[in-house]
């Protein structure tokens, strides 16, 4: 390229610069799309994890039993402390008289019979 006239080199380098700028824009666009897809996938997986979880509402008075809810129960709206199936089973062992929410019916998703009463 150094053997070419200066004006021709300028034109070639400007063309190269424009092509590289185009490639950079395309790459940035692709990266942004991939990052957005990753974020969406992460949100979807988190929503699925939460949908298959339970929450344990602490007893409100001394001597009372805690209450088990599905993670999406509207009665107990806390957004933390989700339990997986294993930890929900531990809660059932720890609190044999554990109350279960009558609104979200967590026993069905745990494969338990409906509580009496």
C-alpha positions as CSV (number, residue, x, y, z in Angstrom):
1,X,0.0,0.0,0.0
2,X,2.9,2.3,0.6
3,X,3.7,2.3,-3.2
4,X,0.3,3.9,-4.0
5,X,-0.3,7.6,-4.3
6,X,-1.2,9.3,-1.1
7,X,-4.7,10.3,-2.3
8,X,-5.5,6.7,-3.2
9,X,-4.2,5.5,0.2
10,X,-6.4,8.0,1.9
11,X,-9.5,6.7,0.0
12,X,-8.6,3.1,0.8
13,X,-8.0,3.8,4.5
14,X,-11.3,5.7,4.7
15,X,-13.1,2.8,3.2
16,X,-11.4,0.4,5.6
17,X,-12.3,2.7,8.5
18,X,-15.9,2.8,7.4
19,X,-16.1,-1.0,7.0
20,X,-14.5,-1.5,10.5
21,X,-16.9,1.0,12.0
22,X,-19.8,-1.0,10.4
23,X,-18.4,-4.2,11.7
24,X,-18.0,-2.7,15.2
25,X,-21.7,-1.5,15.1
26,X,-22.8,-5.0,14.1
27,X,-20.7,-6.6,16.8
28,X,-22.1,-4.2,19.4
29,X,-25.6,-4.9,18.3
30,X,-25.1,-8.7,18.4
31,X,-23.5,-8.4,21.9
32,X,-26.4,-6.3,23.2
33,X,-28.9,-8.8,21.8
34,X,-27.0,-11.8,23.3
35,X,-26.8,-10.0,26.7
36,X,-30.6,-9.3,26.6
37,X,-31.3,-12.9,25.8
38,X,-29.0,-14.0,28.7
39,X,-30.9,-11.6,31.1
40,X,-34.2,-12.9,29.9
41,X,-33.1,-16.5,30.3
42,X,-31.9,-15.7,33.8
43,X,-35.2,-14.1,34.7
44,X,-37.1,-17.0,33.2
45,X,-35.1,-19.6,35.2
46,X,-35.5,-17.6,38.4
47,X,-39.3,-17.4,37.9
48,X,-39.4,-21.1,37.3
49,X,-37.4,-21.8,40.4
50,X,-39.7,-19.5,42.5
51,X,-42.8,-21.1,41.0
52,X,-41.6,-24.5,42.2
53,X,-40.8,-23.2,45.7
54,X,-42.5,-22.7,49.0
55,X,-42.3,-20.1,51.8
56,X,-42.5,-20.6,55.6
57,X,-44.4,-17.9,57.4
58,X,-43.2,-17.6,61.0
59,X,-45.7,-18.1,63.8
60,X,-47.3,-14.8,64.8
61,X,-47.7,-15.7,68.4
62,X,-45.8,-17.8,70.9
63,X,-46.9,-21.4,70.8
64,X,-48.5,-21.2,67.4
65,X,-47.2,-23.1,64.4
66,X,-45.7,-21.5,61.3
67,X,-47.6,-21.7,58.0
68,X,-46.4,-23.1,54.7
69,X,-47.2,-21.3,51.5
70,X,-46.5,-21.7,47.8
71,X,-43.9,-19.1,46.8
72,X,-46.4,-17.2,44.7
73,X,-49.1,-17.1,47.5
74,X,-50.7,-13.6,47.7
75,X,-51.5,-14.1,51.4
76,X,-47.9,-14.1,52.5
77,X,-46.1,-11.7,50.1
78,X,-42.5,-11.9,51.3
79,X,-40.0,-12.1,48.4
80,X,-37.3,-14.0,50.2
81,X,-36.5,-17.2,51.9
82,X,-37.8,-19.6,49.3
83,X,-37.6,-23.3,50.2
84,X,-37.0,-26.1,47.7
85,X,-38.8,-29.4,48.1
86,X,-36.1,-30.8,50.3
87,X,-36.2,-27.9,52.7
88,X,-40.0,-27.9,52.7
89,X,-39.8,-31.6,53.8
90,X,-37.4,-30.6,56.6
91,X,-39.9,-27.9,57.7
92,X,-42.7,-30.6,57.8
93,X,-40.4,-32.8,60.0
94,X,-39.4,-29.9,62.2
95,X,-43.0,-28.8,62.7
96,X,-45.3,-31.8,62.7
97,X,-48.4,-29.6,63.2
98,X,-47.3,-27.2,60.5
99,X,-50.2,-25.2,59.2
100,X,-50.8,-25.0,55.5
101,X,-52.3,-22.1,53.7
102,X,-55.8,-22.8,52.6
103,X,-55.5,-20.2,49.7
104,X,-52.4,-21.5,47.9
105,X,-52.8,-25.2,49.0
106,X,-49.1,-26.1,49.2
107,X,-49.8,-29.8,50.1
108,X,-50.8,-30.6,46.5
109,X,-47.4,-29.6,45.0
110,X,-45.6,-31.6,47.8
111,X,-47.7,-34.7,47.0
112,X,-49.4,-34.6,50.4
113,X,-53.1,-35.2,51.2
114,X,-55.1,-32.2,52.0
115,X,-55.2,-31.4,55.7
116,X,-58.3,-32.3,57.6
117,X,-60.6,-29.5,58.6
